[in-house]
Amino acid sequence: MSLFDTEILPYSSPRKMNTIDKNGLKSLLLHSDTMKVYQEYFFQNEIQQRFYHFSTDCYLFALDGQAFIQNSTQECSVKVNQGVWLEAETIHKLVPISGRFECLLLVTEECQHDSLFTEFMRVQSTGTAIKLESNPDSTRWVLSDHPKVKIEIELLPKKHQELIHYHRFTKQFLVSLTDTIQVKNKDQESTLEPKQSVLISPKHKHSIINNNDHSAQILNFYTPRMTKDCVLVISKPNKA
């Protein structure tokens, strides 16, 4: 789902990804100059294993089910709301453990490897991530410190509305994980159902709203990585 007149570039497939049968789905959600995002699901009785081989680093985030992942030297398992980095130019085999498996695949832009980055095949979740509580109204967990993309899970309190803000240079790809939420742009509101996504382009003023009577979780991908990129919009006082 696209919002705010974002430009979608031509389709570009991964270098190697085996086909999903008719009862599974593989789709390209976004292709920008900094990242590609795919969504796919399949059933264990039809797909016993999947192979991934990308020319750049890929982040796999589980939306539903559980799977086992291995390469020539490492192995791990992921379940709902957990993610893991898959290293570029490395063949990874994924074996579904649950009857149905659904995931997001974020593929970074072309870049040289950062020798200090050591998170490949290390499972990341809110239970292991750095927890940030910069203000009383929001809790965020930084799932990854990749040099090209920042990945966070954010907990929106009930009846919560963000302050209007924008990002000067960063694209924000947002996925609603648990509940129906609203994304407000100027005087227009768009609704995201669970597992729906939206791309918010740089310089677009927006606010994320949780109108539910309980907290809601969202997943954020920010790229390119920038420091002090968020700008709050200060409203002018009404004249008497």
C-alpha positions as CSV (number, residue, x, y, z in Angstrom):
1,M,0.0,0.0,0.0
2,S,1.5,3.3,-1.0
3,L,0.7,6.7,0.4
4,F,1.9,10.3,-0.1
5,D,2.7,10.1,-3.9
6,T,5.8,8.1,-3.5
7,E,7.7,7.0,-6.6
8,I,7.8,3.2,-7.1
9,L,10.8,2.2,-9.3
10,P,10.8,-0.7,-11.8
11,Y,10.5,-4.3,-10.4
12,S,13.8,-6.0,-9.7
13,S,13.8,-9.6,-8.5
14,P,16.3,-11.2,-6.1
15,R,19.1,-12.9,-7.8
16,K,17.9,-16.3,-6.6
17,M,14.5,-17.2,-5.1
18,N,12.7,-20.4,-5.9
19,T,9.1,-20.3,-6.9
20,I,6.1,-20.4,-4.5
21,D,3.2,-22.7,-5.4
22,K,-0.3,-21.4,-6.3
23,N,-1.4,-21.4,-2.6
24,G,1.5,-19.2,-1.5
25,L,2.2,-15.6,-2.3
26,K,5.4,-13.6,-3.1
27,S,5.0,-9.9,-3.8
28,L,7.1,-6.8,-4.0
29,L,5.8,-4.1,-1.7
30,L,8.4,-1.4,-2.4
31,H,11.4,-0.7,-4.6
32,S,13.1,2.6,-3.8
33,D,16.7,3.8,-4.4
34,T,17.6,2.7,-0.8
35,M,15.7,-0.6,-0.2
36,K,13.4,-3.3,-1.6
37,V,10.7,-4.9,0.6
38,Y,9.1,-8.2,-0.3
39,Q,6.3,-10.0,1.5
40,E,5.7,-13.7,1.2
41,Y,3.8,-16.6,2.8
42,F,3.6,-20.3,2.0
43,F,2.3,-23.5,3.6
44,Q,4.5,-26.3,5.0
45,N,2.7,-29.1,3.2
46,E,3.5,-27.4,-0.2
47,I,6.9,-25.8,0.4
48,Q,9.3,-27.9,2.5
49,Q,12.3,-25.5,2.1
50,R,13.2,-22.1,0.5
51,F,16.5,-20.8,-0.7
52,Y,17.6,-17.2,-0.5
53,H,20.7,-15.7,-2.2
54,F,20.8,-11.9,-2.5
55,S,23.7,-9.7,-3.8
56,T,23.2,-7.3,-0.8
57,D,22.3,-7.8,2.9
58,C,18.7,-8.9,3.6
59,Y,16.7,-8.6,6.8
60,L,14.0,-11.3,7.3
61,F,11.2,-10.5,9.7
62,A,8.6,-13.2,10.7
63,L,5.0,-12.0,10.6
64,D,3.4,-15.4,11.2
65,G,4.6,-18.9,12.0
66,Q,8.1,-20.2,12.7
67,A,11.0,-21.3,10.6
68,F,14.5,-22.8,10.8
69,I,17.3,-21.0,8.8
70,Q,20.8,-22.2,8.0
71,N,23.8,-21.4,5.8
72,S,27.1,-23.3,5.4
73,T,28.3,-22.3,8.9
74,Q,25.4,-21.0,11.0
75,E,21.8,-21.8,11.9
76,C,18.9,-20.3,13.9
77,S,15.2,-20.3,14.2
78,V,12.7,-17.3,14.0
79,K,9.1,-16.9,15.1
80,V,6.5,-14.2,15.1
81,N,7.9,-10.7,15.5
82,Q,11.5,-11.8,15.3
83,G,14.0,-10.8,12.7
84,V,17.5,-11.8,11.4
85,W,20.0,-10.5,9.0
86,L,21.1,-12.7,6.1
87,E,24.5,-11.8,4.7
88,A,25.0,-10.9,1.1
89,E,26.3,-13.4,-1.4
90,T,25.5,-16.3,1.0
91,I,23.0,-19.1,0.3
92,H,20.5,-19.5,3.1
93,K,18.0,-22.4,3.4
94,L,14.7,-21.8,5.2
95,V,12.6,-24.7,6.5
96,P,9.1,-23.9,7.8
97,I,8.4,-25.4,11.2
98,S,4.7,-24.2,11.4
99,G,2.0,-25.1,9.0
100,R,2.0,-21.5,7.6
101,F,4.9,-19.1,7.4
102,E,4.7,-15.4,6.5
103,C,7.6,-12.9,6.4
104,L,8.9,-9.6,5.2
105,L,12.3,-9.4,3.4
106,L,14.0,-6.1,3.4
107,V,16.9,-6.0,0.9
108,T,19.4,-3.1,1.2
109,E,20.9,-1.0,-1.6
110,E,24.2,-1.9,-3.1
111,C,26.9,-1.2,-0.6
112,Q,30.3,-2.3,0.7
113,H,30.3,-4.5,3.8
114,D,31.0,-2.9,7.2
115,S,33.5,-5.1,8.9
116,L,32.3,-4.0,12.3
117,F,28.7,-5.3,11.6
118,T,28.4,-8.7,13.3
119,E,24.6,-9.2,13.5
120,F,24.2,-11.8,10.7
121,M,22.2,-14.9,11.8
122,R,21.6,-13.3,15.2
123,V,17.9,-13.4,16.0
124,Q,16.5,-10.0,17.1
125,S,13.3,-9.3,19.0
126,T,11.9,-7.0,21.7
127,G,13.2,-9.4,24.3
128,T,16.9,-8.9,23.2
129,A,16.9,-5.4,21.7
130,I,17.9,-2.1,23.2
131,K,14.8,-0.5,24.8
132,L,14.4,3.3,24.4
133,E,12.0,5.3,26.5
134,S,12.9,8.8,25.3
135,N,9.4,10.2,26.3
136,P,6.6,8.8,28.5
137,D,4.2,8.3,25.5
138,S,6.4,6.0,23.4
139,T,8.5,2.9,23.9
140,R,10.8,1.7,21.1
141,W,13.1,-1.3,20.7
142,V,16.0,-0.9,18.2
143,L,16.2,-4.4,16.6
144,S,19.2,-3.6,14.5
145,D,22.2,-1.3,14.1
146,H,22.9,-2.0,10.4
147,P,24.9,0.8,8.7
148,K,22.3,1.3,6.0
149,V,18.9,0.8,7.8
150,K,17.5,1.3,11.3
151,I,14.9,-1.2,12.4
152,E,12.6,-0.6,15.3
153,I,9.4,-2.0,16.9
154,E,7.4,0.8,18.5
155,L,4.6,0.4,21.1
156,L,1.8,3.0,20.7
157,P,-0.2,3.5,23.9
158,K,-4.0,3.4,23.7
159,K,-5.6,6.5,22.4
160,H,-2.2,7.9,21.3
161,Q,-1.5,10.4,18.6
162,E,2.1,11.4,17.7
163,L,3.1,15.0,17.3
164,I,3.1,16.1,13.7
165,H,6.7,15.7,12.4
166,Y,8.7,14.8,9.3
167,H,12.1,13.4,8.3
168,R,14.4,15.6,6.3
169,F,16.2,12.8,4.3
170,T,15.0,9.5,5.6
171,K,12.3,7.2,4.2
172,Q,10.1,5.5,6.7
173,F,8.5,2.2,5.8
174,L,5.9,1.4,8.4
175,V,4.1,-1.9,9.0
176,S,1.2,-2.3,11.5
177,L,1.9,-5.5,13.3
178,T,-1.1,-6.0,15.7
179,D,-4.0,-3.5,15.2
180,T,-5.8,-1.1,12.9
181,I,-4.0,2.3,13.1
182,Q,-4.3,5.6,11.3
183,V,-1.6,7.7,9.5
184,K,-2.5,11.4,9.2
185,N,-1.0,13.6,6.5
186,K,-2.2,17.2,6.8
187,D,-6.0,16.9,6.9
188,Q,-6.2,13.4,5.4
189,E,-6.2,10.1,7.4
190,S,-5.4,6.7,6.0
191,T,-6.2,3.5,7.8
192,L,-3.8,0.6,8.0
193,E,-5.1,-2.8,8.9
194,P,-2.8,-5.4,10.6
195,K,0.1,-6.4,8.3
196,Q,-0.6,-3.5,6.0
197,S,2.3,-1.1,5.2
198,V,3.0,2.4,4.0
199,L,6.0,4.3,2.8
200,I,6.4,7.8,4.2
201,S,8.7,9.9,2.0
202,P,11.2,12.5,3.3
203,K,9.8,16.0,4.2
204,H,6.2,14.7,4.4
205,K,4.5,15.9,7.6
206,H,2.6,13.1,9.3
207,S,1.4,11.6,12.6
208,I,0.6,8.0,13.6
209,I,-2.5,7.5,15.6
210,N,-3.7,4.6,17.7
211,N,-7.4,5.0,18.4
212,N,-7.8,1.6,20.1
213,D,-8.5,1.1,23.8
214,H,-5.3,-0.9,24.0
215,S,-1.7,-0.5,22.9
216,A,-0.6,-1.4,19.3
217,Q,2.7,-2.4,17.8
218,I,4.3,-1.1,14.6
219,L,7.5,-2.0,12.7
220,N,9.6,0.8,11.3
221,F,12.4,0.6,8.7
222,Y,14.3,3.9,8.3
223,T,16.7,4.4,5.4
224,P,19.2,5.9,4.8
225,R,20.4,6.1,8.3
226,M,20.7,9.7,9.5
227,T,21.3,11.3,12.9
228,K,19.0,14.1,14.1
229,D,16.8,13.7,11.0
230,C,13.3,14.1,12.7
231,V,11.8,17.6,12.8
232,L,8.8,18.4,14.9
233,V,6.2,20.8,13.4
234,I,5.3,23.6,15.7
235,S,1.7,24.9,15.2
236,K,1.2,28.6,15.2
237,P,-1.1,29.8,18.0
238,N,-4.6,30.9,17.0
239,K,-5.1,34.6,17.0
240,A,-7.9,35.9,19.3
